[in-house]
Amino acid sequence: MEEHGRVSLMGGAIAIGPLMLVVDRGLAVLCIVVFLGLTTLAGRFRFPRVSAAATSAIVAGMVAARTGYVAAHWSSYADAPLSILAVWKGGFSPVAGLLGAAATLATRLGRSSALAAGWGALAVAGGLWFSLQALMPPVTYGPFPYHFNLTTPSGAPLPLDRLRGRPFVVNLWATWCGPCRRELPMLDAVASRPGEVPILLADQGEAQAIVSGFLDREGVGARHVALDPDRGLSQALKVVGYPATAFVAGDGTIVQLQLGELSRAALADGIELARKHR
């Protein structure tokens, strides 16, 4: 994570004080606005059909982007197909989205100069997306802080040193956090699969009785849960909001720090990144 005064860059998000901004979604909105602006200008001065087709192209592009991402990660969605509708968790394919928008423009405008204008606007917006993504500075998180000693919900010590030498995942959460509560059963289910990398669900800043009572009420097992009452991991990783998930490679390098609620596909991508890191 990189910091500049009160502004910090954490993976796919920027923290400005307490405000968290997801970078890729902000860039997507910017590119959509640029596309709409260009098609509006084209419609005002020469090609009114382009402006009329722009909205349908955007909708079709978003549907295609989501469909492309789901298709590429189908194994993560097959067991819970309704999670495909959870678009607020992210998961869109920019290339599929551009192709879907381009096809919609071609269908609406046919072979005409209006289509050339629409495709030109789409090319500018797409080029802006990929250029801004390329210009984003690489984020380095450094080594994972193994020196913290957490505890289990039953009060037994849980040294993080036991995770050295293999990839693992640490999810920082709290019982009062709505997105944390939603993703916790999924994380627990994945952590319980045979052969999966260790996934540690580290509650931040809450008492043992609160966490144990929450787990009992929600029917979530305590096997993968740890307690960090002093929020030591949050401070070490400079996390200012929950949930936050760190993916750690076997050599101890944090390869990704994901802020916000995870989908199964995003979890699988992060685990694969940690496994492949050299």
DATA-V64078 format. One line per field, one symbol per residue. phi: phi as a letter, one per 40 degrees, with the letter a starting at -180 (. if undefined). psi: psi as a letter, one per 20 degrees, with the letter a starting at -180 (. if undefined). A space follows every 50 residues. Layout:
phi = ???
psi = ???
//
This chain:
phi = .bbbgcbbbbfcabbbgccbbccccccccdcccccccccccccccabccc ccccccccccccccccccccccbdccbdcacccdcccccghbbdcccccc ccccccccbgcaccccccccccccccccdcccccccccbbbgccccccbc bcdcgccbccdcccgacabbbcaacccddccccdccccccccccgcccbb bccbgbcdccccccccccgcccdbcbbbccfccccccfcbabcbbbbbcc cgcccabccgcccdcccccccccccccb
psi = qqqncjpqondjqppncippppghhghggghggggggghggghhhhmhhg hhigghhgghggghgggggghikhhiihimhhihimiiirmqogghgggg gghgghghianrhhghgghgghhggghgghghghipqqppiaqpniiqoa qriiiqqnpihiiqjqqrpppprqhioghghhighggggghippiqqpop noqojqqghggghggghikpqjhjqqpmhjkghgghilpiqqqppppprh jipoiqopqrpqrhghghggghghhip.
//
